[in-house]
Amino acid sequence: MTEVFNKPETKRLRRMLRNNMPEAEVILWSRLKSKKVLGCKFRRQYGVELYSIDFYSPEVHLAVEVDGESHFHGNAEERDQVRQGLIERHKITFLRFSNDEVRKNIDGVVAAIEEKIKELRRNPLRR
């Protein structure tokens, strides 16, 4: 599995991203860490290929991305879709939220994550 996940050559970048999380990621992490959401373990800055997923649950193969302003300018949305498609080939389901959604409606964001976890646990073959 190491040929795809958490490649050693991306370790320094993943560590830097964990140590410099934007405010919205810090807020969401405070709700996801320590199996606080339905007992589901999440990891921060999980590597897939040469990319890092903001939050990832290996149990249900769920990626949660928090998109800041840079994700909505130029061709960033197109690049995100290419990146997401590559990651989804590894049977990983994506949820995306904006920084504003996390800051203004963290309870709604967590509720959406809970619903997706329940769905993935009921239908593990959909992964």
LINHU-V498382 format. One record per pair of residues at least 6 apart in sequence whose ideal C-beta (glycine too) atoms are under 7 Angstrom apart, sorted by sequence separation. I is the first residue (numbers start at 0). J is the second residue. If there is no record, write none. Layout:
I|J, I|J
This chain:
30|36, 34|40, 45|51, 69|75, 70|76, 87|93, 44|51, 45|52, 55|62, 101|108, 119|126, 20|28, 100|108, 32|41, 44|53, 54|63, 70|79, 31|41, 45|55, 52|62, 53|63, 83|93, 43|54, 53|64, 52|64, 53|65, 96|108, 41|54, 42|55, 41|55, 28|43, 41|56, 40|56, 39|56, 94|111, 40|58, 94|112, 39|58, 39|59, 94|115, 31|54, 92|115, 62|86, 17|43, 17|44, 27|54, 92|119, 16|44, 24|53, 62|91, 64|93, 66|95, 60|90, 62|92, 13|44, 60|91, 61|92, 62|93, 63|94, 64|95, 65|96, 66|97, 67|98, 50|82, 60|92, 66|98, 13|46, 61|94, 65|98, 52|86, 92|126, 16|51, 50|86, 65|101, 90|126, 9|46, 48|85, 13|51, 27|65, 12|51, 47|86, 5|45, 6|46, 9|49, 5|46, 24|65, 4|46, 9|51, 23|65, 47|89, 4|47, 6|49, 3|47, 47|91, 3|48, 21|67, 63|112, 61|115, 61|116, 59|116, 61|119, 59|119, 59|120, 60|126, 36|109, 27|101, 23|98, 26|101, 30|105, 26|102, 36|112, 37|113, 21|98, 36|113, 39|116, 23|101, 23|102, 26|105, 30|109, 37|116, 36|116, 27|108, 3|89
